[in-house]
Each structure stands twice: as C-alpha cells, then as structure tokens.
Amino acid sequence: MAKADLCREVLSLGFPAEFGELLAAELGSPRSMGRMTSYLRSVRSRSVEAIVDEMLAIASEAESWRQRKESQEAQTSYNEWLRLRHRQGDDEE
C-alpha cells in the first residue's frame, strides 16, 4: 500500500514509474515510504535533486533509528548478563 501510494504520487508529479520504484526500494519500510509520500504531496520544489535529497534524509533517519534500537537491545542483554552474573556471585558466597 505505501509503495503503491508513493509510486502514484511520483507519477502524478510527472516522473517515470521507475523513479517511484527506486525511491521505494531505497526507503525500504512502509513508514519511510509514507513520509516520502507526504513530502511529495506538500513540496513546492519538484526537482529530482530535492526529492532525492529528502529520500536520503528519510533513509538516514530510519537507519539511525534502527541502529539506536539495536544498541538498546544489546545494552539490555548485557545488563541482564551482568545482573545474572552478579546474582551467581552472591549465591556462591
């Protein structure tokens, strides 16, 4: 659905369908595609450069979010490991 909406919006701006497909492939997630579609609906400048620049910004933000989540999960696992290790040390005494 998000990909189809993005491709429709790209077509309505007069760009080829392949451009919409490329944007969708680079963005990857439905949420990012939705953000891009919203941008395309509200943008004043309709240059390819401006659209690609926004796509790169959205993709970068999404990647930063993914990395932050991975880091949080790793930190949670490490904290749990430390807690269990500390508990085992208390049980041995």
Biotite code that builds the C-alpha atoms (Angstrom):
import biotite.structure as struc

atoms = struc.array([
    struc.Atom([0.000, 0.000, 0.000], chain_id="A", res_id=1, res_name="MET", atom_name="CA", element="C"),
    struc.Atom([2.706, 2.519, 0.975], chain_id="A", res_id=2, res_name="ALA", atom_name="CA", element="C"),
    struc.Atom([4.775, 1.626, -2.087], chain_id="A", res_id=3, res_name="LYS", atom_name="CA", element="C"),
    struc.Atom([1.764, 1.962, -4.381], chain_id="A", res_id=4, res_name="ALA", atom_name="CA", element="C"),
    struc.Atom([0.876, 5.351, -2.843], chain_id="A", res_id=5, res_name="ASP", atom_name="CA", element="C"),
    struc.Atom([4.441, 6.575, -3.299], chain_id="A", res_id=6, res_name="LEU", atom_name="CA", element="C"),
    struc.Atom([4.569, 5.400, -6.914], chain_id="A", res_id=7, res_name="CYS", atom_name="CA", element="C"),
    struc.Atom([1.205, 7.045, -7.663], chain_id="A", res_id=8, res_name="ARG", atom_name="CA", element="C"),
    struc.Atom([2.398, 10.332, -6.196], chain_id="A", res_id=9, res_name="GLU", atom_name="CA", element="C"),
    struc.Atom([5.618, 10.199, -8.213], chain_id="A", res_id=10, res_name="VAL", atom_name="CA", element="C"),
    struc.Atom([3.605, 9.561, -11.378], chain_id="A", res_id=11, res_name="LEU", atom_name="CA", element="C"),
    struc.Atom([1.222, 12.419, -10.578], chain_id="A", res_id=12, res_name="SER", atom_name="CA", element="C"),
    struc.Atom([4.232, 14.759, -10.428], chain_id="A", res_id=13, res_name="LEU", atom_name="CA", element="C"),
    struc.Atom([5.202, 13.721, -13.939], chain_id="A", res_id=14, res_name="GLY", atom_name="CA", element="C"),
    struc.Atom([8.127, 11.463, -13.106], chain_id="A", res_id=15, res_name="PHE", atom_name="CA", element="C"),
    struc.Atom([8.513, 7.942, -14.518], chain_id="A", res_id=16, res_name="PRO", atom_name="CA", element="C"),
    struc.Atom([7.227, 4.944, -12.560], chain_id="A", res_id=17, res_name="ALA", atom_name="CA", element="C"),
    struc.Atom([10.793, 3.642, -12.308], chain_id="A", res_id=18, res_name="GLU", atom_name="CA", element="C"),
    struc.Atom([11.699, 6.673, -10.182], chain_id="A", res_id=19, res_name="PHE", atom_name="CA", element="C"),
    struc.Atom([8.956, 5.778, -7.711], chain_id="A", res_id=20, res_name="GLY", atom_name="CA", element="C"),
    struc.Atom([10.143, 2.170, -7.642], chain_id="A", res_id=21, res_name="GLU", atom_name="CA", element="C"),
    struc.Atom([13.695, 3.323, -6.970], chain_id="A", res_id=22, res_name="LEU", atom_name="CA", element="C"),
    struc.Atom([12.591, 5.618, -4.147], chain_id="A", res_id=23, res_name="LEU", atom_name="CA", element="C"),
    struc.Atom([10.556, 2.803, -2.573], chain_id="A", res_id=24, res_name="ALA", atom_name="CA", element="C"),
    struc.Atom([13.461, 0.356, -2.825], chain_id="A", res_id=25, res_name="ALA", atom_name="CA", element="C"),
    struc.Atom([15.871, 2.813, -1.208], chain_id="A", res_id=26, res_name="GLU", atom_name="CA", element="C"),
    struc.Atom([13.460, 3.716, 1.590], chain_id="A", res_id=27, res_name="LEU", atom_name="CA", element="C"),
    struc.Atom([12.568, 0.122, 2.348], chain_id="A", res_id=28, res_name="GLY", atom_name="CA", element="C"),
    struc.Atom([9.942, 0.479, 5.068], chain_id="A", res_id=29, res_name="SER", atom_name="CA", element="C"),
    struc.Atom([6.277, 1.425, 4.707], chain_id="A", res_id=30, res_name="PRO", atom_name="CA", element="C"),
    struc.Atom([6.696, 4.169, 7.296], chain_id="A", res_id=31, res_name="ARG", atom_name="CA", element="C"),
    struc.Atom([9.550, 5.769, 5.361], chain_id="A", res_id=32, res_name="SER", atom_name="CA", element="C"),
    struc.Atom([7.597, 5.462, 2.128], chain_id="A", res_id=33, res_name="MET", atom_name="CA", element="C"),
    struc.Atom([4.644, 7.161, 3.823], chain_id="A", res_id=34, res_name="GLY", atom_name="CA", element="C"),
    struc.Atom([6.863, 10.023, 4.971], chain_id="A", res_id=35, res_name="ARG", atom_name="CA", element="C"),
    struc.Atom([8.187, 10.407, 1.438], chain_id="A", res_id=36, res_name="MET", atom_name="CA", element="C"),
    struc.Atom([4.667, 10.409, 0.013], chain_id="A", res_id=37, res_name="THR", atom_name="CA", element="C"),
    struc.Atom([3.649, 13.130, 2.472], chain_id="A", res_id=38, res_name="SER", atom_name="CA", element="C"),
    struc.Atom([6.675, 15.160, 1.465], chain_id="A", res_id=39, res_name="TYR", atom_name="CA", element="C"),
    struc.Atom([5.830, 14.812, -2.222], chain_id="A", res_id=40, res_name="LEU", atom_name="CA", element="C"),
    struc.Atom([2.270, 15.986, -1.575], chain_id="A", res_id=41, res_name="ARG", atom_name="CA", element="C"),
    struc.Atom([3.422, 19.132, 0.209], chain_id="A", res_id=42, res_name="SER", atom_name="CA", element="C"),
    struc.Atom([6.658, 20.068, -1.543], chain_id="A", res_id=43, res_name="VAL", atom_name="CA", element="C"),
    struc.Atom([6.956, 23.292, -3.514], chain_id="A", res_id=44, res_name="ARG", atom_name="CA", element="C"),
    struc.Atom([10.131, 22.457, -5.435], chain_id="A", res_id=45, res_name="SER", atom_name="CA", element="C"),
    struc.Atom([9.577, 19.459, -7.656], chain_id="A", res_id=46, res_name="ARG", atom_name="CA", element="C"),
    struc.Atom([13.158, 18.906, -8.785], chain_id="A", res_id=47, res_name="SER", atom_name="CA", element="C"),
    struc.Atom([14.621, 15.416, -8.848], chain_id="A", res_id=48, res_name="VAL", atom_name="CA", element="C"),
    struc.Atom([17.511, 16.656, -6.721], chain_id="A", res_id=49, res_name="GLU", atom_name="CA", element="C"),
    struc.Atom([15.215, 17.935, -3.964], chain_id="A", res_id=50, res_name="ALA", atom_name="CA", element="C"),
    struc.Atom([13.229, 14.690, -3.966], chain_id="A", res_id=51, res_name="ILE", atom_name="CA", element="C"),
    struc.Atom([16.361, 12.541, -3.808], chain_id="A", res_id=52, res_name="VAL", atom_name="CA", element="C"),
    struc.Atom([17.794, 14.737, -1.058], chain_id="A", res_id=53, res_name="ASP", atom_name="CA", element="C"),
    struc.Atom([14.637, 14.243, 1.023], chain_id="A", res_id=54, res_name="GLU", atom_name="CA", element="C"),
    struc.Atom([14.686, 10.491, 0.338], chain_id="A", res_id=55, res_name="MET", atom_name="CA", element="C"),
    struc.Atom([18.282, 10.326, 1.579], chain_id="A", res_id=56, res_name="LEU", atom_name="CA", element="C"),
    struc.Atom([17.373, 12.286, 4.721], chain_id="A", res_id=57, res_name="ALA", atom_name="CA", element="C"),
    struc.Atom([14.424, 9.994, 5.473], chain_id="A", res_id=58, res_name="ILE", atom_name="CA", element="C"),
    struc.Atom([16.522, 6.875, 4.842], chain_id="A", res_id=59, res_name="ALA", atom_name="CA", element="C"),
    struc.Atom([19.288, 8.223, 7.082], chain_id="A", res_id=60, res_name="SER", atom_name="CA", element="C"),
    struc.Atom([16.863, 8.932, 9.928], chain_id="A", res_id=61, res_name="GLU", atom_name="CA", element="C"),
    struc.Atom([15.374, 5.452, 9.606], chain_id="A", res_id=62, res_name="ALA", atom_name="CA", element="C"),
    struc.Atom([18.825, 3.853, 9.698], chain_id="A", res_id=63, res_name="GLU", atom_name="CA", element="C"),
    struc.Atom([19.790, 5.897, 12.767], chain_id="A", res_id=64, res_name="SER", atom_name="CA", element="C"),
    struc.Atom([16.602, 4.743, 14.492], chain_id="A", res_id=65, res_name="TRP", atom_name="CA", element="C"),
    struc.Atom([17.355, 1.090, 13.630], chain_id="A", res_id=66, res_name="ARG", atom_name="CA", element="C"),
    struc.Atom([20.887, 1.396, 14.951], chain_id="A", res_id=67, res_name="GLN", atom_name="CA", element="C"),
    struc.Atom([19.647, 3.037, 18.143], chain_id="A", res_id=68, res_name="ARG", atom_name="CA", element="C"),
    struc.Atom([17.152, 0.203, 18.690], chain_id="A", res_id=69, res_name="LYS", atom_name="CA", element="C"),
    struc.Atom([19.836, -2.445, 18.083], chain_id="A", res_id=70, res_name="GLU", atom_name="CA", element="C"),
    struc.Atom([22.106, -0.680, 20.555], chain_id="A", res_id=71, res_name="SER", atom_name="CA", element="C"),
    struc.Atom([19.333, -0.535, 23.162], chain_id="A", res_id=72, res_name="GLN", atom_name="CA", element="C"),
    struc.Atom([18.626, -4.254, 22.733], chain_id="A", res_id=73, res_name="GLU", atom_name="CA", element="C"),
    struc.Atom([22.320, -5.089, 23.055], chain_id="A", res_id=74, res_name="ALA", atom_name="CA", element="C"),
    struc.Atom([22.589, -2.927, 26.170], chain_id="A", res_id=75, res_name="GLN", atom_name="CA", element="C"),
    struc.Atom([19.550, -4.638, 27.690], chain_id="A", res_id=76, res_name="THR", atom_name="CA", element="C"),
    struc.Atom([21.060, -8.074, 27.033], chain_id="A", res_id=77, res_name="SER", atom_name="CA", element="C"),
    struc.Atom([24.382, -7.012, 28.509], chain_id="A", res_id=78, res_name="TYR", atom_name="CA", element="C"),
    struc.Atom([22.714, -5.572, 31.609], chain_id="A", res_id=79, res_name="ASN", atom_name="CA", element="C"),
    struc.Atom([20.792, -8.827, 32.066], chain_id="A", res_id=80, res_name="GLU", atom_name="CA", element="C"),
    struc.Atom([24.014, -10.814, 31.724], chain_id="A", res_id=81, res_name="TRP", atom_name="CA", element="C"),
    struc.Atom([25.674, -8.608, 34.361], chain_id="A", res_id=82, res_name="LEU", atom_name="CA", element="C"),
    struc.Atom([22.683, -8.984, 36.677], chain_id="A", res_id=83, res_name="ARG", atom_name="CA", element="C"),
    struc.Atom([22.737, -12.780, 36.374], chain_id="A", res_id=84, res_name="LEU", atom_name="CA", element="C"),
    struc.Atom([26.494, -12.898, 36.851], chain_id="A", res_id=85, res_name="ARG", atom_name="CA", element="C"),
    struc.Atom([26.238, -10.727, 39.949], chain_id="A", res_id=86, res_name="HIS", atom_name="CA", element="C"),
    struc.Atom([23.425, -12.928, 41.302], chain_id="A", res_id=87, res_name="ARG", atom_name="CA", element="C"),
    struc.Atom([25.527, -16.076, 40.709], chain_id="A", res_id=88, res_name="GLN", atom_name="CA", element="C"),
    struc.Atom([28.407, -14.465, 42.611], chain_id="A", res_id=89, res_name="GLY", atom_name="CA", element="C"),
    struc.Atom([26.087, -13.782, 45.554], chain_id="A", res_id=90, res_name="ASP", atom_name="CA", element="C"),
    struc.Atom([24.838, -17.398, 45.533], chain_id="A", res_id=91, res_name="ASP", atom_name="CA", element="C"),
    struc.Atom([28.411, -18.761, 45.713], chain_id="A", res_id=92, res_name="GLU", atom_name="CA", element="C"),
    struc.Atom([29.223, -16.804, 48.883], chain_id="A", res_id=93, res_name="GLU", atom_name="CA", element="C"),
])
